[in-house]
Amino acid sequence: MRKKQILTIRTLHVQFQSSTIENSTNIHWHSCPVKKDDRQKLLDQKGCVIWITGLSGSGKSTVACALSRILHQRGKLTYVLDGDNVRHGLNKNLGFKAEDRAENIRRVGEVAKLFADAGVICLASLISPYRRDRDACRALLPKGDFIEVFMDVPLHICEARDPKGLYKLARAGQIKGFTGIDDPYEAPINSEIVLKHGEPRASPTEMAEKVAVYLEDKGYLRA
């Protein structure tokens, strides 16, 4: 009997090999029988991440919410991860130093990945100024499931809008490390979608429709 118990314990040890990922030790990936394909069939859509990047005041959140509304009206399940909103909870312990910005994007990227795995169309709306951080989020997802949308709006337009009054504070020296003023914004090089200020059909709803058309064409609005 004791030999049988030892054999069982050894078998379990083989089945559940522990992993170490950075500071997490002795962890195991637990697989479940319901897979991503099953969830997508249930929702009649394909999970993906729409990553909307651009300067403060470029209209990221407005377009994200407009797109969410359009897709909701078509019976599609979405969730918006807004850059300011996530700092009210998940990322409230992070500031705006370079390392904190990187961690902010990393966390949002991991959460967005979970939404996509659930079959949800996740709309992440963040300045996300550094290419390396956006590329790291892209690498988390299967090829094609990370769709980068660049809000190509010039700094002077964003500053003229200044909906939160942040550019004024940055120019007065009351905010340090503000993207576009004294901290760089690295524009995407090969984003899937570019929404450019000043082009015809450039209202937030029209821009959102362009993204919806892309999703339709790529097959994300059906399972």
Secondary structure, 3 states (H helix, E strand, C coil): CHHHHHHHHHHHHHHCCCEEECCEEEECCCCCCCCHHHHHHHHCCCCEEEEEECCCCCCHHHHHHHHHHHHHHCCCCEEEEEHHHHCCCCCCCCCCCHHHHHHHHHHHHHHHHHHHHCCCEEEEECCCCCHHHHHHHHCCCCCCCEEEEEEECCHHHHHHHCCCCHHHHHHCCCCCCCECCCECCCCCCCCCEEEECCCCCCCHHHHHHHHHHHHHHCCCCCC
